[in-house]
Amino acid sequence: MRLVNSSPERQVPRIARRTLLQGLTTAALASALPRPAIALTRPALAFGLTPVFRNSDLDLLDRLRAYLTNATGEPIELVSRRTYQEITALVVAGQVDAAWICGYPFVQYEDELSLVAVPLWRQQPRYQSYLIVDRNRAGSAWQILRGDVHALSDPDSNSGYLVTAALLAEAGESVGSFFRSSFYTYGHRNVVRAVASGLAGSGSVDGYVWEVMQELEPELTRRTRVLRASEWLGFPPIASARATAGSPETQMLGNALLAMSTDPLGREVLSMLRLDGFTAGGPDLYAGIAGMVDELRRATG
């Protein structure tokens, strides 16, 4: 968990272009380097995961890999990164065939990304962002958070940054002006931990993650309460580079995800994720997120 001394304001229109260019440059350099006599081949299919998954979820990751391998008939590499920027860079550069990203970068890079599948949670392809506080804190209006130390998940997270930033922008405020200070935890579970421990007075967190934690880690969530739930927004999608959307590899992964609820091992994975399945979805699911991006762009000029 990284603390910063000042509020983590950022440029709204794009994810850090430098990070994406680094990913693209790395791919270009790799193709230009001399090849060894015996080339090391990567698995046929590479599937990227965001920090929503914990590296400690070994059983879940093993079962997910096994299901995707069985469903596609190809070996699978699960590629995880610490930040949304890193995993988005891999997708845009075509270094993974598909990845589970966030709706915020999906909207920002809509011209470069293509929708592969959308998870279904409680039978819907939508979720909410929560503002959480200590369970004993009085008050019901989000304005009571003024002057807090606030925990955010990731600068490219919809539920862990954008929803709160857009809410403040609509009120003529910003993360920097409204909160005394704020910091990124780079993980929704860490936002809950920060508020539960008193490290932060409040936090912005993925409602799906908080609800799953309430079932699996109630000792943490019972120390917090939901102060505000956002409108329902498009669930973090599985996306690919638009240039490779029609590739056999991406299509195999998409078909495997859409069929997950019909397979015994797939249903085990879904049960562990507390999801009901995947659907094809459509870009219109992310109109609400796009509206918040526009709101924040207007506020920051």
Residue, then its C-alpha position, 0 to 999 in steps of 0.5 A: m500500500r503506497l502513501v502519497n503526501s498530496s491528493p492523487e490528481r491526474q489528467v483525465p482524457r487518457i491513461a498515462r500515454r508513456t506507459l502504453l508507449q513503453g508496452l508498445t516499444t517493448a513489443a517492437l524491440a522484442s521482435a527486433l532482437p536476434r532469436p535464439a537457436i531454440a526459441l521459447t514459445r509462449p502458450a497459445l493463449a494469454f489471458g490478462l488479469t487485473p488486481v481484482f484477483r489476488n496472487s494468493d487465490l491460487d486455487l481459483l487461478d488454477r481452476l480458471r486456467a484448467y477450465l480455459t485450457n479444457a474449453t479451448g484445447e490450448p495451453i493458457e498463460l494467466v498474466s497478472r499485473r499490479t495496476y490497470q495501466e500495465i494490463t491495459a498496455l498489454v492489451v493495446a499492444g496485443q501482448v495478451d489475447a484478451a484481458w479482464i480490465c476496467g470499464y474506465p480504460f475501456v471507455q478511454y480506449e474505445d477506439e483501440l479495444s474491442l469487447v469480448a465478454v462481460p461478467l454477470w453478477r446477480q444475473q446482471p452485467r452491472y455493478q456499483s461503486y461504494l463510498i465506505v466509512d467506519r461502521n460507527r461513523a454518524g451521518s448519511a450524506w457523502q458530504i460528511l467526507r470533506g476533510d477525510v484521508h480517503a483511500l482510492s483503489d487505482p487511478d484508472s479504476n472506475s469504482g475506485y476513482l472515477v465515480t468519486a472524482a466525477l461526483l465531486a466534479e459535479a459539485g464543483e470540487s475535486v479529490g484534491s480540494f475536498f479530501r485532506s489527503s488521499f492515496y491509492t491502495y492498488g487493490h479494492r480489498n486494500v481499500v476495505r482494509a484501510v478503512a477497517s483499520g482506521l488508516a483512512g477515514s473513507g474509501s472508494v471501492d468496487g461494490y462487487v468486491w465489497e459484497v464478496m468480501q462481506e461473505l468471505e471476509p466478514e471480519l473486515t467488512r463488518r468494521t465498515r458500512v456503505l455510505r453511498a452506492s452509485e448508479w448501476l454501471g457496466f461490469p468490468p469487461i473482458a477486452s482485446a485489442r481491436a486489431t486482434a478481435g477477430s483472431p482465432e485466439t481471442q474468439m476461442l477465449g470469448n467462446a470459452l467465457l460465454a460457455m462457462s456456466t454450462d460446464p461443471l468446472g466452469r461453474e466451480v470457477l464462477s462459484m468461486l468468483r460469485l458470478d453467474g456467467f458471462t454475456a456478450g454485452g455491448p458498448d452501450l453498457y458503458a455509457g454511464i462511465a463515458g458520461m462521467v469521463d466527460e463530466l470530469r474532462r469538462a471540470t478539469g478543462 
